[in-house]
Amino acid sequence: METTTEKRDSIATNSPPLPKKRIAIIGTGITGTSAACQILSAGLDCTLFEACPDSRSVGGIWTRQNADSGLQIPSDFYKFHPEIEWSCEFPKRDEILRQTRGLWERYGLRERTVFGCAVGGLREVEEGRWVVNGDEGGWGFFDGVVVAVGTCARMSVPYIPGLEEFGGQTCHSSELGSVDVRGKKVVIVGGGASAVEAMEFAVDNGAESVAVVARVSD
């Protein structure tokens, strides 16, 4: 005769596996991509939502930098996934994008991403269950959400009075790769990391002079 314990073990053995937990990830930059890889490695599932229309957005802010832009910190501090292997201490934009998109392909994130879908809202329909943009019919329910939209998603160009009357060429630091500065007097507005890169670019590409205008607090 089968004992109670044997019956319980038999039921447990024949029970269907529990469905994987599903996580919604907003953004396909460095954080969104690395989070998706870690989630899949943990045996969970995920769907990524990206406002941009195609996979050229993978890599986030680095897709909007010029080719001379690189890390401002040692690459050991920017190892956002165990599989990342940098070639030097301060890699440039193209290497950072190549590493990120390599992870993207290896972990099969293409088929898990919804492009052209800006997330305008999240709703918790019950404790621990979420829907994206109110559309439980389209994307289903999620057991968690990772918001990976970053803090520098869009290019910021402040208004400078009189700039519209300036006769020379103007550009954002992310557009430096397409600018010819040879023999020109260059003024850089700002004193951060992008300004330093712009100064290096101007000097290396034959500018006549370079001046940096920076706001300094007392």
C-alpha positions in Angstrom: 0.0 0.0 0.0 1.3 3.5 -0.9 2.0 5.7 2.1 1.0 9.3 2.5 4.6 10.4 2.0 4.9 8.4 -1.2 1.7 9.9 -2.5 2.9 13.4 -1.8 6.3 12.8 -3.4 4.5 11.4 -6.5 2.3 14.4 -6.8 5.3 16.8 -6.4 7.3 14.8 -9.1 4.4 15.0 -11.6 3.5 18.6 -10.9 4.1 21.0 -13.8 7.0 23.4 -13.3 6.1 26.8 -11.9 6.1 29.6 -14.5 9.2 31.8 -14.6 9.1 35.2 -12.9 8.9 37.9 -15.5 10.7 41.3 -15.2 10.0 44.4 -17.2 13.1 46.5 -18.0 12.7 50.0 -19.3 15.7 51.1 -21.4 18.4 49.3 -23.5 21.4 51.2 -22.3 24.3 49.8 -20.3 22.1 49.3 -17.2 19.1 47.8 -19.0 21.3 45.4 -21.0 23.4 44.2 -18.1 20.3 43.8 -15.9 18.6 41.7 -18.5 21.7 39.4 -18.8 21.8 38.9 -15.0 18.0 38.3 -14.8 18.3 35.5 -17.5 21.3 34.0 -15.8 19.2 33.8 -12.6 16.7 31.6 -14.4 14.0 34.4 -14.7 12.6 35.9 -17.9 12.4 39.5 -19.0 11.0 41.9 -21.6 12.8 45.2 -22.4 11.0 48.3 -23.5 12.8 50.9 -25.6 11.4 54.2 -26.9 13.8 54.3 -29.9 12.6 52.5 -33.0 15.4 49.9 -33.5 18.5 48.2 -32.1 20.8 51.2 -32.9 19.7 52.5 -29.5 21.4 49.5 -27.7 24.1 51.1 -25.6 22.1 54.1 -24.5 24.0 57.3 -24.0 27.1 55.9 -25.7 25.2 55.8 -29.0 25.0 59.6 -28.8 28.7 60.3 -28.2 31.4 61.1 -30.7 34.0 58.5 -31.5 36.7 60.3 -29.4 34.6 60.0 -26.3 35.8 57.5 -23.8 35.7 56.5 -20.1 36.8 59.1 -17.6 37.3 56.4 -14.9 39.5 53.3 -15.0 37.7 50.5 -16.9 38.0 48.1 -14.0 35.3 50.3 -12.3 33.1 50.1 -15.4 32.9 46.3 -15.7 29.1 46.1 -15.7 29.1 42.3 -16.5 31.5 39.5 -15.7 32.0 38.7 -19.4 33.3 42.2 -20.2 37.0 42.4 -21.1 38.4 45.8 -21.8 41.5 46.3 -24.0 42.8 49.3 -22.2 42.3 51.4 -19.1 40.2 54.1 -20.8 38.3 52.5 -23.8 36.6 54.7 -26.4 33.0 54.8 -27.4 33.2 52.1 -30.1 34.7 49.5 -27.8 32.0 50.2 -25.1 29.3 49.8 -27.7 30.9 46.7 -29.1 31.0 45.1 -25.7 27.5 46.0 -24.8 26.0 44.8 -28.1 28.1 41.6 -27.8 26.2 40.8 -24.6 23.0 41.7 -26.3 23.4 39.1 -29.0 24.9 36.4 -26.8 21.9 36.5 -24.4 19.3 36.6 -27.1 17.9 40.0 -26.0 16.8 41.0 -29.5 13.7 38.8 -29.4 12.9 40.0 -25.8 12.9 43.7 -26.7 9.9 45.9 -27.8 11.3 48.8 -29.8 9.4 52.0 -30.4 7.6 51.7 -27.1 8.0 54.6 -24.8 6.8 53.7 -21.3 4.4 56.3 -20.0 3.1 54.5 -17.0 3.3 51.5 -14.7 0.3 50.1 -12.8 0.3 47.6 -10.0 -2.8 45.5 -10.6 -2.3 43.5 -7.4 0.5 43.2 -4.9 3.7 42.3 -6.9 2.1 42.2 -10.3 2.6 45.1 -12.8 1.4 46.1 -16.2 3.2 48.4 -18.6 1.3 51.3 -20.2 -1.9 49.8 -18.8 -1.8 47.0 -21.5 -2.0 43.7 -19.7 -3.5 42.2 -22.9 -0.4 43.1 -25.0 2.5 42.5 -22.7 1.0 40.5 -19.9 1.8 40.8 -16.2 5.3 41.4 -14.7 6.5 40.3 -11.3 9.0 43.2 -11.1 10.3 46.3 -12.9 13.8 47.7 -13.6 13.8 51.3 -14.5 17.0 51.9 -16.5 16.4 55.2 -18.4 19.5 56.9 -17.2 20.0 60.5 -16.2 21.5 61.8 -19.5 19.2 60.3 -22.1 18.8 63.4 -24.1 21.2 66.0 -25.4 21.0 69.2 -23.3 21.7 72.5 -25.1 21.1 75.5 -22.8 19.8 78.8 -24.3 22.6 81.4 -24.5 21.4 84.9 -25.3 22.9 86.2 -28.5 23.9 82.8 -29.8 21.5 83.2 -32.7 23.5 86.2 -33.9 26.8 84.4 -33.8 28.2 83.9 -37.3 30.4 80.9 -36.6 29.7 77.3 -36.3 28.2 75.8 -33.1 27.8 72.2 -32.0 27.1 70.0 -29.0 30.1 68.0 -27.6 28.5 64.8 -28.9 28.8 66.1 -32.5 32.5 66.9 -32.5 33.4 64.1 -34.9 31.8 66.0 -37.8 33.4 69.4 -37.1 36.4 70.9 -38.8 38.3 73.1 -36.3 41.6 73.6 -38.2 42.9 77.1 -37.9 39.8 78.3 -36.0 39.4 80.0 -32.6 37.3 77.6 -30.4 35.4 78.5 -27.3 34.2 75.6 -25.1 31.3 76.4 -22.7 31.5 74.2 -19.6 34.2 72.7 -17.5 33.1 69.0 -17.1 34.4 65.8 -18.7 32.8 66.6 -22.1 34.6 70.0 -22.1 37.9 68.3 -21.5 37.3 65.9 -24.4 36.3 68.8 -26.6 39.5 70.7 -25.6 41.6 67.6 -26.5 39.8 67.3 -29.8 40.3 70.9 -30.7 44.0 70.8 -29.9 44.6 67.5 -31.6 42.8 68.7 -34.8 44.7 71.9 -35.3 42.6 74.7 -33.8 44.3 78.1 -33.7 43.3 78.6 -30.1 41.1 77.1 -27.5 39.3 78.9 -24.6 37.2 77.3 -21.9 34.4 79.3 -20.3 33.3 77.6 -17.0 31.1 78.6 -14.2 32.9 78.3 -10.9 31.1 78.6 -7.5 32.8 80.2 -4.5 
